[in-house]
Amino acid sequence: MPGWFLARIHGQGPAEQISVYNLETAVAPHVYNTDRRYAVLVVDMLHDFVYGKIKCDRAVPMIPRSVELIDSARSAGVPVLYSNDSHTRKDFEIERWGEHAMRGTKGARVIGELRPRKKDVQIPKTTYSSFFNTRLERELKRTHDGKGSNTLVISGLHTDCCVRHTTADAFFRGYETIIAEDAVNSFTELQYRTGLQYLKFWYLADTLPTKKISKLF
């Protein structure tokens, strides 16, 4: 069999050749085309995730594109929200990853390159989803003069974990999602690519580069 076909069916071969899901059936619904109200959500771009205890070296090259996305949103009046791990020793997730992004420490702060501004909203969270036991949805409903956002542009870490679970909860709540494909990442190329495929297949997320997203605002 050709190598590309083996990669498709067995998960072997270069990561860019692996196709886990049939994405021909995964077409974004575009329910809100006549009244699109964006919000940008930056997930876990924190010191401990980028440079610290559970650092992801692959996050560093995407920082300039994250800056571009955030700046474009602010210039267009699109709300920018940050979803940040903020842990105590009682949090169950500590059993998986050990102490990281501990509340009140440098590790739990957004990296300096992406420092939030006064108008931006920071949402502390204690597990993978940005919606679970947080005030994120309440804050989203306040945006756009109280009309609320209906489309989330998601960037940050990790494509196959916190971005994935956040996108799931957004889907359950009726938000459309756009994943900034060059401003998200994971520990490995395989995790990154299969993570994006999962989001498109199950949650009908659009995946676009930041330059294209910026033109939507």
N, CA, C and O of each residue as an XYZ file, in Angstrom:
868
protein
N       0.840     -1.196      0.000
C       0.000      0.000      0.000
C       0.879      1.252      0.000
O       1.970      1.236      0.569
N       0.414      2.346     -0.636
C       1.182      3.589     -0.587
C       1.334      4.061      0.849
O       0.465      3.827      1.690
N       2.466      4.738      1.122
C       2.728      5.195      2.476
C       1.668      6.123      3.012
O       1.325      6.065      4.192
N       1.133      7.001      2.135
C       0.130      7.955      2.625
C      -1.121      7.245      3.087
O      -1.782      7.687      4.027
N      -1.459      6.105      2.407
C      -2.663      5.384      2.792
C      -2.466      4.697      4.136
O      -3.376      4.687      4.965
N      -1.283      4.120      4.360
C      -0.996      3.515      5.653
C      -1.079      4.551      6.762
O      -1.556      4.267      7.861
N      -0.612      5.746      6.463
C      -0.695      6.809      7.465
C      -2.135      7.109      7.805
O      -2.472      7.354      8.963
N      -2.990      7.088      6.789
C      -4.403      7.409      7.021
C      -5.067      6.361      7.897
O      -5.844      6.710      8.786
N      -4.780      5.083      7.667
C      -5.556      4.069      8.366
C      -4.897      3.561      9.644
O      -5.568      2.984     10.499
N      -3.599      3.767      9.779
C      -2.903      3.237     10.953
C      -2.284      4.306     11.835
O      -1.724      3.983     12.883
N      -2.370      5.572     11.440
C      -1.740      6.610     12.234
C      -0.235      6.563     12.164
O       0.443      7.024     13.082
N       0.317      5.998     11.062
C       1.763      5.924     10.880
C       2.174      6.897      9.789
O       1.373      7.267      8.930
N       3.443      7.306      9.838
C       3.927      8.224      8.827
C       3.955      9.642      9.339
O       3.599      9.889     10.492
N       4.374     10.590      8.499
C       4.450     11.994      8.919
C       3.109     12.503      9.424
O       2.059     12.153      8.885
N       3.152     13.325     10.455
C       1.914     13.797     11.085
C       1.017     14.524     10.113
O      -0.207     14.421     10.196
N       1.631     15.280      9.165
C       0.795     16.050      8.242
C       0.027     15.159      7.268
O      -0.881     15.635      6.586
N       0.375     13.879      7.193
C      -0.315     12.965      6.299
C      -1.432     12.191      6.990
O      -2.231     11.527      6.329
N      -1.488     12.274      8.295
C      -2.457     11.474      9.028
C      -3.826     12.135      8.995
O      -3.972     13.307      9.341
N      -4.812     11.380      8.583
C      -6.185     11.861      8.542
C      -7.034     10.925      9.387
O      -7.340      9.809      8.969
N      -7.412     11.376     10.571
C      -8.150     10.532     11.513
C      -9.645     10.571     11.241
O     -10.348      9.579     11.433
N     -10.129     11.741     10.786
C     -11.564     11.948     10.602
C     -11.873     12.314      9.153
O     -11.039     12.880      8.447
N     -13.080     11.981      8.730
C     -13.542     12.374      7.401
C     -14.116     13.783      7.489
O     -15.262     13.972      7.898
N     -13.318     14.761      7.107
C     -13.719     16.152      7.274
C     -14.637     16.654      6.163
O     -15.101     17.793      6.207
N     -14.900     15.806      5.163
C     -15.831     16.219      4.108
C     -17.235     16.425      4.662
O     -18.026     17.168      4.081
N     -17.550     15.782      5.766
C     -18.883     15.919      6.356
C     -18.955     17.049      7.373
O     -20.025     17.340      7.909
N     -17.817     17.685      7.639
C     -17.756     18.665      8.723
C     -17.734     20.083      8.158
O     -16.675     20.701      8.041
N     -18.890     20.576      7.819
C     -19.024     21.921      7.256
C     -19.594     22.848      8.324
O     -20.658     22.583      8.884
N     -18.885     23.925      8.597
C     -19.334     24.863      9.627
C     -20.722     25.405      9.287
O     -20.980     25.713      8.124
N     -21.619     25.531     10.258
C     -23.014     25.873      9.979
C     -23.246     27.325      9.583
O     -24.164     27.594      8.808
N     -22.458     28.269     10.081
C     -22.658     29.688      9.768
C     -24.081     30.150     10.068
O     -24.718     30.812      9.250
N     -24.555     29.797     11.229
C     -25.902     30.162     11.659
C     -26.050     31.671     11.812
O     -27.133     32.215     11.596
N     -24.977     32.339     12.180
C     -25.072     33.749     12.564
C     -24.549     34.707     11.491
O     -24.142     35.824     11.810
N     -24.557     34.287     10.240
C     -24.002     35.125      9.178
C     -24.661     36.489      9.084
O     -23.999     37.460      8.719
N     -25.936     36.591      9.398
C     -26.630     37.873      9.267
C     -26.461     38.756     10.500
O     -26.841     39.926     10.482
N     -25.896     38.206     11.563
C     -25.700     38.983     12.791
C     -24.523     38.415     13.563
O     -24.674     37.899     14.671
N     -23.343     38.521     12.954
C     -22.144     37.915     13.521
C     -21.560     38.816     14.608
O     -21.272     39.987     14.359
N     -21.386     38.269     15.816
C     -20.838     39.047     16.920
C     -19.672     38.256     17.537
O     -19.869     37.278     18.258
N     -18.466     38.711     17.229
C     -17.256     37.981     17.601
C     -16.786     38.302     19.014
O     -17.057     39.374     19.555
N     -16.077     37.346     19.588
C     -15.240     37.567     20.770
C     -13.998     36.708     20.599
O     -14.081     35.575     20.126
N     -12.857     37.241     20.980
C     -11.607     36.481     20.933
C     -11.325     35.933     22.331
O     -11.362     36.664     23.321
N     -11.045     34.635     22.391
C     -10.751     33.974     23.658
C      -9.341     33.397     23.601
O      -9.045     32.537     22.772
N      -8.484     33.876     24.481
C      -7.092     33.420     24.559
C      -6.994     32.447     25.732
O      -7.256     32.811     26.878
N      -6.616     31.217     25.433
C      -6.655     30.148     26.437
C      -5.249     29.799     26.931
O      -4.401     29.355     26.157
N      -5.020     30.004     28.214
C      -3.837     29.482     28.917
C      -2.492     29.894     28.326
O      -1.551     29.100     28.309
N      -2.398     31.117     27.848
C      -1.079     31.607     27.417
C      -0.369     32.200     28.634
O      -0.147     33.406     28.736
N      -0.030     31.308     29.537
C       0.514     31.668     30.838
C       1.990     31.299     30.928
O       2.485     30.490     30.144
N       2.685     31.895     31.885
C       4.118     31.623     32.046
C       4.400     30.140     32.222
O       5.330     29.615     31.609
N       3.619     29.457     33.045
C       3.909     28.037     33.275
C       3.656     27.176     32.051
O       4.266     26.116     31.906
N       2.765     27.613     31.166
C       2.455     26.837     29.965
C       3.423     27.121     28.820
O       3.703     26.245     28.002
N       3.923     28.333     28.769
C       4.793     28.723     27.662
C       6.263     28.575     28.022
O       7.056     28.109     27.204
N       6.639     28.971     29.248
C       8.047     28.995     29.638
C       8.359     28.179     30.898
O       9.526     27.912     31.185
N       7.340     27.785     31.642
C       7.567     27.285     32.989
C       7.401     25.795     33.193
O       7.941     24.989     32.436
N       6.640     25.429     34.234
C       6.602     24.056     34.746
C       6.138     23.031     33.728
O       6.690     21.932     33.676
N       5.143     23.355     32.921
C       4.693     22.418     31.875
C       4.764     23.132     30.533
O       3.799     23.170     29.770
N       5.932     23.692     30.271
C       6.103     24.545     29.098
C       5.907     23.774     27.801
O       6.162     22.573     27.712
N       5.449     24.508     26.812
C       5.278     23.973     25.458
C       6.140     24.825     24.534
O       5.775     25.953     24.202
N       7.283     24.285     24.119
C       8.189     25.052     23.257
C       7.525     25.478     21.955
O       7.892     26.496     21.368
N       6.555     24.703     21.508
C       5.879     25.002     20.252
C       4.962     26.227     20.375
O       4.472     26.738     19.368
N       4.734     26.692     21.597
C       3.903     27.876     21.787
C       4.643     29.161     21.444
O       4.022     30.150     21.055
N       5.958     29.154     21.585
C       6.730     30.387     21.419
C       6.622     30.968     20.007
O       6.393     32.170     19.875
N       6.780     30.161     18.936
C       6.687     30.742     17.591
C       5.321     31.331     17.256
O       5.219     32.161     16.353
N       4.276     30.923     17.960
C       2.939     31.431     17.627
C       2.612     32.731     18.352
O       1.554     33.314     18.114
N       3.501     33.200     19.234
C       3.219     34.413     19.999
C       2.998     35.625     19.098
O       2.030     36.353     19.320
N       3.850     35.887     18.082
C       3.597     37.056     17.224
C       2.241     37.013     16.520
O       1.603     38.050     16.332
N       1.806     35.826     16.134
C       0.492     35.722     15.474
C      -0.639     35.934     16.484
O      -1.693     36.470     16.143
N      -0.411     35.511     17.712
C      -1.396     35.776     18.766
C      -1.514     37.276     19.010
O      -2.615     37.802     19.179
N      -0.377     37.958     19.027
C      -0.372     39.417     19.191
C      -1.154     40.071     18.066
O      -1.970     40.960     18.307
N      -0.909     39.635     16.846
C      -1.605     40.191     15.679
C      -3.117     39.997     15.795
O      -3.889     40.912     15.510
N      -3.527     38.821     16.209
C      -4.951     38.537     16.346
C      -5.586     39.422     17.411
O      -6.648     40.005     17.190
N      -4.940     39.521     18.555
C      -5.483     40.312     19.651
C      -5.543     41.792     19.285
O      -6.538     42.464     19.556
N      -4.475     42.296     18.670
C      -4.452     43.706     18.282
C      -5.528     44.016     17.245
O      -6.170     45.064     17.305
N      -5.720     43.110     16.301
C      -6.764     43.306     15.283
C      -8.143     43.352     15.919
O      -8.984     44.166     15.538
N      -8.374     42.470     16.896
C      -9.662     42.447     17.586
C      -9.891     43.758     18.331
O     -10.960     44.358     18.222
N      -8.900     44.196     19.078
C      -9.049     45.446     19.835
C      -9.316     46.622     18.898
O     -10.162     47.469     19.184
N      -8.597     46.671     17.784
C      -8.773     47.781     16.837
C     -10.168     47.803     16.240
O     -10.686     48.865     15.896
N     -10.783     46.613     16.114
C     -12.119     46.511     15.524
C     -13.219     46.566     16.575
O     -14.398     46.444     16.244
N     -12.843     46.749     17.839
C     -13.847     46.783     18.901
C     -14.389     45.423     19.280
O     -15.440     45.325     19.913
N     -13.667     44.349     18.889
C     -14.067     42.988     19.251
C     -13.554     42.693     20.660
O     -12.367     42.882     20.927
N     -14.412     42.237     21.559
C     -13.964     41.959     22.924
C     -12.912     40.853     22.971
O     -12.976     39.875     22.227
N     -11.942     41.036     23.868
C     -10.875     40.057     24.065
C     -10.963     39.539     25.493
O     -10.960     40.318     26.447
N     -11.040     38.223     25.632
C     -11.113     37.593     26.939
C      -9.975     36.593     27.077
O      -9.564     35.964     26.103
N      -9.483     36.458     28.274
C      -8.411     35.516     28.572
C      -8.944     34.477     29.551
O      -9.493     34.820     30.598
N      -8.778     33.216     29.203
C      -9.160     32.127     30.089
C      -7.889     31.512     30.650
O      -7.075     30.962     29.908
N      -7.719     31.608     31.972
C      -6.432     31.287     32.578
C      -6.565     30.268     33.705
O      -7.361     30.450     34.626
N      -5.779     29.195     33.626
C      -5.680     28.307     34.775
C      -5.283     29.119     36.013
O      -4.402     29.977     35.957
N      -5.949     28.830     37.116
C      -5.658     29.505     38.378
C      -5.941     28.499     39.486
O      -7.065     28.401     39.978
N      -4.914     27.759     39.871
C      -5.113     26.577     40.698
C      -4.807     26.794     42.180
O      -4.007     27.646     42.567
N      -5.487     25.979     42.986
C      -5.105     25.780     44.375
C      -4.727     24.305     44.525
O      -4.964     23.501     43.623
N      -4.148     23.964     45.652
C      -3.727     22.567     45.849
C      -4.907     21.607     45.945
O      -4.725     20.394     45.839
N      -6.107     22.132     46.142
C      -7.292     21.286     46.249
C      -7.845     20.873     44.883
O      -8.668     19.961     44.810
N      -7.414     21.518     43.813
C      -7.974     21.234     42.493
C      -7.595     19.830     42.032
O      -6.437     19.422     42.132
N      -8.577     19.103     41.530
C      -8.353     17.714     41.138
C      -7.322     17.602     40.021
O      -6.588     16.616     39.948
N      -7.264     18.601     39.156
C      -6.329     18.552     38.031
C      -4.867     18.451     38.492
O      -4.015     17.974     37.742
N      -4.580     18.890     39.703
C      -3.224     18.806     40.231
C      -2.763     17.353     40.306
O      -1.566     17.070     40.241
N      -3.724     16.431     40.443
C      -3.386     15.005     40.468
C      -2.806     14.545     39.135
O      -2.047     13.577     39.082
N      -3.169     15.248     38.050
C      -2.665     14.867     36.729
C      -1.345     15.561     36.395
O      -0.414     14.920     35.909
N      -1.262     16.873     36.654
C      -0.144     17.662     36.162
C       0.802     18.158     37.254
O       1.825     18.775     36.958
N       0.466     17.893     38.503
C       1.254     18.494     39.573
C       0.930     19.976     39.694
O       0.078     20.491     38.971
N       1.598     20.646     40.590
C       1.309     22.056     40.792
C       1.777     22.879     39.597
O       2.934     22.795     39.185
N       0.864     23.673     39.049
C       1.173     24.549     37.926
C       0.155     25.676     37.921
O      -0.972     25.505     38.386
N       0.549     26.820     37.397
C      -0.340     27.980     37.338
C      -1.066     28.180     38.671
O      -2.284     28.349     38.718
N      -0.300     28.156     39.723
C      -0.885     28.280     41.055
C      -1.323     29.722     41.290
O      -0.592     30.666     40.989
N      -2.507     29.871     41.825
C      -3.133     31.178     41.992
C      -2.203     32.149     42.732
O      -1.665     31.830     43.792
N      -2.028     33.327     42.153
C      -1.208     34.354     42.774
C       0.270     34.295     42.442
O       1.034     35.154     42.883
N       0.694     33.293     41.668
C       2.107     33.170     41.318
C       2.354     33.681     39.896
O       1.417     33.865     39.119
N       3.607     33.902     39.576
C       3.980     34.329     38.225
C       3.546     33.299     37.188
O       3.146     33.655     36.079
N       3.628     32.021     37.554
C       3.264     30.962     36.615
C       1.828     31.042     36.130
O       1.506     30.526     35.060
N       0.964     31.680     36.903
C      -0.455     31.781     36.548
C      -0.781     33.079     35.804
O      -1.943     33.343     35.497
N       0.246     33.892     35.513
C       0.009     35.151     34.818
C       0.187     34.993     33.316
O       1.002     34.197     32.849
N      -0.594     35.769     32.570
C      -0.448     35.798     31.115
C       0.956     36.304     30.776
O       1.468     37.217     31.424
N       1.570     35.704     29.760
C       2.922     36.109     29.383
C       2.933     37.588     28.995
O       1.937     38.129     28.515
N       4.080     38.221     29.214
C       4.182     39.658     28.998
C       3.865     40.093     27.588
O       3.316     41.177     27.388
N       4.203     39.261     26.589
C       3.957     39.624     25.199
C       2.468     39.780     24.897
O       2.091     40.501     23.972
N       1.630     39.109     25.672
C       0.179     39.134     25.438
C      -0.562     39.787     26.603
O      -1.738     39.502     26.831
N       0.107     40.640     27.322
C      -0.449     41.215     28.547
C      -1.842     41.817     28.305
O      -2.008     42.640     27.405
N      -2.834     41.416     29.095
C      -4.187     41.975     28.935
C      -4.211     43.478     29.231
O      -3.419     43.990     30.023
N      -5.134     44.155     28.576
C      -5.354     45.575     28.846
C      -6.572     45.743     29.752
O      -7.276     44.782     30.063
N      -6.800     46.982     30.166
C      -7.875     47.245     31.121
C      -9.228     46.759     30.642
O     -10.004     46.222     31.432
N      -9.531     46.939     29.350
C     -10.842     46.569     28.823
C     -10.997     45.062     28.626
O     -12.114     44.560     28.497
N      -9.885     44.352     28.603
C      -9.950     42.902     28.425
C     -10.453     42.248     29.710
O     -10.328     42.809     30.798
N     -11.020     41.062     29.567
C     -11.583     40.333     30.707
C     -10.764     39.071     30.936
O     -10.528     38.302     30.005
N     -10.333     38.859     32.166
C      -9.618     37.646     32.520
C     -10.532     36.720     33.322
O     -11.170     37.136     34.289
N     -10.578     35.466     32.900
C     -11.456     34.466     33.501
C     -10.604     33.377     34.139
O      -9.968     32.612     33.415
N     -10.566     33.278     35.459
C      -9.835     32.164     36.078
C     -10.609     30.857     35.917
O     -11.838     30.843     35.977
N      -9.878     29.762     35.712
C     -10.508     28.447     35.611
C      -9.664     27.439     36.370
O      -8.484     27.672     36.630
N     -10.275     26.324     36.722
C      -9.571     25.323     37.519
C      -9.462     23.969     36.826
O      -8.973     23.000     37.408
N      -9.926     23.911     35.565
C      -9.765     22.676     34.802
C      -9.755     23.011     33.316
O      -9.626     24.178     32.947
N      -9.892     22.001     32.459
C      -9.611     22.181     31.042
C     -10.569     23.142     30.336
O     -10.119     23.983     29.558
N     -11.846     23.042     30.579
C     -12.805     23.880     29.854
C     -12.862     25.291     30.430
O     -12.883     25.485     31.646
N     -12.886     26.264     29.535
C     -13.001     27.666     29.956
C     -14.390     28.004     30.472
O     -14.583     29.051     31.089
N     -15.360     27.129     30.226
C     -16.737     27.367     30.659
C     -17.066     26.705     32.001
O     -17.970     27.154     32.706
N     -16.339     25.644     32.356
C     -16.724     24.828     33.507
C     -16.479     25.578     34.815
O     -15.342     25.890     35.169
N     -17.583     25.860     35.528
C     -17.513     26.554     36.821
C     -16.757     27.889     36.733
O     -16.004     28.246     37.639
N     -16.969     28.613     35.637
C     -16.374     29.941     35.483
C     -17.483     30.936     35.137
O     -18.642     30.557     34.966
N     -17.110     32.205     35.037
C     -18.076     33.238     34.674
C     -17.978     33.597     33.190
O     -18.485     34.641     32.778
N     -17.339     32.754     32.385
C     -17.108     33.081     30.982
C     -18.404     33.384     30.240
O     -18.501     34.412     29.570
N     -19.396     32.511     30.347
C     -20.619     32.746     29.579
C     -21.313     34.030     30.025
O     -21.863     34.758     29.198
N     -21.289     34.303     31.293
C     -21.884     35.550     31.793
C     -21.187     36.770     31.181
O     -21.836     37.744     30.801
N     -19.878     36.700     31.095
C     -19.134     37.811     30.509
C     -19.392     37.931     29.009
O     -19.476     39.040     28.480
N     -19.517     36.811     28.331
C     -19.808     36.847     26.894
C     -21.164     37.481     26.614
O     -21.328     38.195     25.625
N     -22.119     37.224     27.472
C     -23.463     37.783     27.276
C     -23.495     39.295     27.488
O     -24.423     39.959     27.027
N     -22.514     39.838     28.167
C     -22.447     41.280     28.392
C     -21.865     42.042     27.212
O     -22.022     43.259     27.112
N     -21.192     41.323     26.317
C     -20.504     41.986     25.214
C     -21.491     42.497     24.171
O     -22.675     42.160     24.190
N     -20.974     43.318     23.263
C     -21.768     43.861     22.163
C     -23.031     44.553     22.681
O     -24.144     44.303     22.219
N     -22.810     45.432     23.658
C     -23.902     46.233     24.230
C     -25.041     45.374     24.764
O     -26.215     45.724     24.648
N     -24.668     44.246     25.349
C     -25.659     43.378     25.968
C     -26.314     42.390     25.027
O     -27.110     41.560     25.466
N     -26.000     42.457     23.748
C     -26.534     41.465     22.804
C     -25.825     40.125     22.949
O     -26.391     39.067     22.674
N     -24.591     40.199     23.380
C     -23.814     38.978     23.581
C     -23.085     38.528     22.336
O     -23.526     38.799     21.219
N     -21.987     37.850     22.518
C     -21.234     37.265     21.403
C     -21.884     35.947     20.989
O     -22.482     35.248     21.806
N     -21.756     35.627     19.714
C     -22.256     34.326     19.246
C     -21.190     33.514     18.506
O     -21.423     32.367     18.125
N     -20.025     34.120     18.311
C     -18.946     33.450     17.593
C     -17.640     33.646     18.349
O     -17.202     34.779     18.547
N     -17.019     32.558     18.771
C     -15.772     32.627     19.526
C     -14.590     32.322     18.618
O     -14.565     31.297     17.937
N     -13.624     33.210     18.614
C     -12.345     32.965     17.963
C     -11.387     32.520     19.058
O     -11.083     33.282     19.975
N     -10.914     31.285     18.957
C     -10.144     30.687     20.046
C      -8.680     30.528     19.646
O      -8.359     30.023     18.570
N      -7.806     30.974     20.543
C      -6.374     30.768     20.370
C      -5.795     30.272     21.688
O      -6.454     30.338     22.726
N      -4.557     29.775     21.645
C      -3.915     29.369     22.891
C      -3.542     27.901     22.947
O      -3.287     27.272     21.920
N      -3.513     27.360     24.157
C      -3.036     26.006     24.431
C      -4.081     25.201     25.219
O      -4.823     25.782     26.011
N      -4.151     23.898     25.022
C      -3.585     23.101     23.957
C      -4.694     22.681     23.019
O      -5.845     22.520     23.425
N      -4.333     22.503     21.749
C      -5.353     22.189     20.744
C      -6.162     20.956     21.118
O      -7.364     20.897     20.862
N      -5.503     19.970     21.723
C      -6.166     18.709     22.042
C      -6.568     18.613     23.502
O      -6.925     17.532     23.971
N      -6.519     19.727     24.236
C      -6.925     19.681     25.643
C      -7.821     20.870     25.980
O      -9.033     20.797     25.775
N      -7.258     21.957     26.490
C      -8.107     23.064     26.952
C      -8.849     23.743     25.801
O     -10.001     24.144     25.962
N      -8.198     23.876     24.636
C      -8.899     24.417     23.474
C     -10.017     23.467     23.061
O     -11.119     23.902     22.725
N      -9.731     22.193     23.088
C     -10.732     21.186     22.706
C     -11.934     21.202     23.649
O     -13.074     21.214     23.186
N     -11.706     21.203     24.938
C     -12.819     21.145     25.889
C     -13.589     22.461     25.928
O     -14.799     22.471     26.154
N     -12.897     23.553     25.710
C     -13.584     24.843     25.611
C     -14.475     24.881     24.388
O     -15.607     25.360     24.453
N     -13.969     24.377     23.269
C     -14.768     24.342     22.043
C     -15.978     23.437     22.207
O     -17.055     23.741     21.695
N     -15.811     22.339     22.910
C     -16.940     21.441     23.168
C     -18.039     22.163     23.929
O     -19.206     22.112     23.541
N     -17.670     22.834     25.009
C     -18.677     23.528     25.807
C     -19.292     24.700     25.050
O     -20.460     25.026     25.260
N     -18.522     25.334     24.175
C     -19.087     26.394     23.328
C     -20.138     25.806     22.390
O     -21.210     26.383     22.207
N     -19.824     24.663     21.804
C     -20.767     23.988     20.901
C     -22.052     23.621     21.640
O     -23.148     23.819     21.117
N     -21.919     23.090     22.848
C     -23.094     22.699     23.627
C     -23.990     23.895     23.927
O     -25.199     23.748     24.109
N     -23.385     25.079     23.977
C     -24.135     26.293     24.316
C     -24.584     27.089     23.099
O     -25.173     28.161     23.242
N     -24.310     26.574     21.901
C     -24.804     27.225     20.695
C     -23.920     28.322     20.141
O     -24.384     29.155     19.362
N     -22.648     28.336     20.531
C     -21.704     29.278     19.929
C     -21.061     28.630     18.708
O     -20.765     27.436     18.717
N     -20.846     29.416     17.665
C     -19.978     28.963     16.582
C     -18.545     29.287     16.965
O     -18.297     30.247     17.695
N     -17.605     28.499     16.480
C     -16.211     28.692     16.855
C     -15.318     28.756     15.628
O     -15.529     28.055     14.638
N     -14.327     29.606     15.722
C     -13.254     29.683     14.735
C     -11.952     29.467     15.495
O     -11.667     30.173     16.462
N     -11.174     28.500     15.061
C      -9.899     28.210     15.700
C      -8.793     28.898     14.897
O      -8.656     28.661     13.697
N      -8.019     29.734     15.546
C      -6.885     30.387     14.888
C      -5.775     29.350     14.729
O      -4.985     29.130     15.647
N      -5.724     28.727     13.576
C      -4.903     27.528     13.413
C      -3.405     27.791     13.598
O      -2.665     26.869     13.945
N      -2.946     29.014     13.376
C      -1.543     29.328     13.581
C      -1.301     30.046     14.909
O      -0.204     30.545     15.157
N      -2.324     30.095     15.756
C      -2.188     30.677     17.095
C      -2.721     29.721     18.154
O      -3.104     30.142     19.245
N      -2.744     28.430     17.827
C      -2.980     27.357     18.791
C      -1.868     26.329     18.589
O      -1.248     26.281     17.527
N      -1.622     25.521     19.595
C      -0.635     24.467     19.424
C      -0.752     23.449     20.539
O      -1.567     23.588     21.451
N       0.082     22.416     20.448
C       0.113     21.324     21.416
C       1.553     20.863     21.579
O       2.456     21.396     20.933
N       1.769     19.882     22.432
C       3.128     19.412     22.707
C       3.808     18.815     21.476
O       5.023     18.935     21.322
N       3.025     18.166     20.590
C       3.608     17.543     19.402
C       2.798     17.928     18.173
O       1.658     18.381     18.278
N       3.407     17.742     17.013
C       2.720     18.017     15.754
C       1.511     17.099     15.583
O       0.469     17.525     15.085
N       1.649     15.849     15.993
C       0.540     14.909     15.869
C      -0.640     15.341     16.742
O      -1.788     15.316     16.297
N      -0.357     15.733     17.976
C      -1.431     16.211     18.854
C      -2.101     17.451     18.275
O      -3.324     17.589     18.313
N      -1.289     18.340     17.746
C      -1.821     19.572     17.150
C      -2.757     19.259     15.986
O      -3.880     19.761     15.939
N      -2.301     18.438     15.054
C      -3.080     18.185     13.836
C      -4.325     17.348     14.114
O      -5.402     17.649     13.600
N      -4.185     16.306     14.918
C      -5.381     15.508     15.217
C      -6.347     16.308     16.093
O      -7.560     16.117     16.014
N      -5.809     17.207     16.931
C      -6.675     18.077     17.716
C      -7.524     18.971     16.838
O      -8.726     19.107     17.068
N      -6.913     19.585     15.832
C      -7.673     20.427     14.900
C      -8.725     19.612     14.151
O      -9.860     20.055     13.974
N      -8.335     18.421     13.717
C      -9.291     17.572     13.003
C     -10.489     17.237     13.892
O     -11.634     17.261     13.440
N     -10.218     16.932     15.137
C     -11.292     16.600     16.076
C     -12.267     17.769     16.203
O     -13.482     17.573     16.164
N     -11.741     18.980     16.355
C     -12.590     20.160     16.524
C     -13.465     20.395     15.301
O     -14.634     20.763     15.425
N     -12.899     20.183     14.134
C     -13.680     20.379     12.907
C     -14.739     19.292     12.754
O     -15.872     19.571     12.362
N     -14.366     18.057     13.063
C     -15.284     16.936     12.834
C     -16.461     16.949     13.807
O     -17.613     16.810     13.393
N     -16.173     17.115     15.096
C     -17.222     16.975     16.101
C     -17.973     18.271     16.384
O     -19.165     18.249     16.692
N     -17.269     19.405     16.277
C     -17.890     20.669     16.702
C     -18.034     21.679     15.573
O     -18.398     22.830     15.812
N     -17.747     21.252     14.333
C     -17.936     22.089     13.154
C     -17.192     23.413     13.249
O     -17.647     24.435     12.737
N     -16.052     23.377     13.905
C     -15.251     24.591     14.037
C     -14.579     24.929     12.716
O     -14.057     24.047     12.032
N     -14.593     26.206     12.359
C     -13.753     26.672     11.263
C     -12.315     26.743     11.762
O     -12.087     27.065     12.928
N     -11.344     26.450     10.906
C      -9.942     26.645     11.259
C      -9.335     27.556     10.207
O      -9.272     27.212      9.027
N      -8.889     28.724     10.652
C      -8.383     29.733      9.733
C      -7.106     30.347     10.288
O      -6.925     30.396     11.504
N      -6.213     30.819      9.411
C      -5.041     31.547      9.895
C      -5.436     32.915     10.430
O      -6.481     33.454     10.064
N      -4.607     33.469     11.291
C      -4.946     34.734     11.939
C      -5.145     35.867     10.942
O      -6.003     36.724     11.152
N      -4.377     35.888      9.870
C      -4.526     36.978      8.886
C      -5.928     36.985      8.285
O      -6.499     38.052      8.063
N      -6.489     35.802      8.019
C      -7.848     35.735      7.475
C      -8.879     36.095      8.522
O      -9.875     36.753      8.220
N      -8.646     35.667      9.750
C      -9.573     35.986     10.816
C      -9.636     37.497     11.042
O     -10.715     38.060     11.230
N      -8.483     38.140     11.023
C      -8.434     39.578     11.265
C      -9.278     40.347     10.244
O      -9.845     41.393     10.559
N      -9.357     39.822      9.024
C     -10.148     40.486      7.990
C     -11.645     40.320      8.192
O     -12.438     41.030      7.574
N     -12.040     39.381      9.060
C     -13.460     39.158      9.330
C     -14.028     40.208     10.272
O     -15.227     40.484     10.243
N     -13.177     40.796     11.108
C     -13.658     41.708     12.145
C     -14.161     43.029     11.545
O     -14.602     43.912     12.281
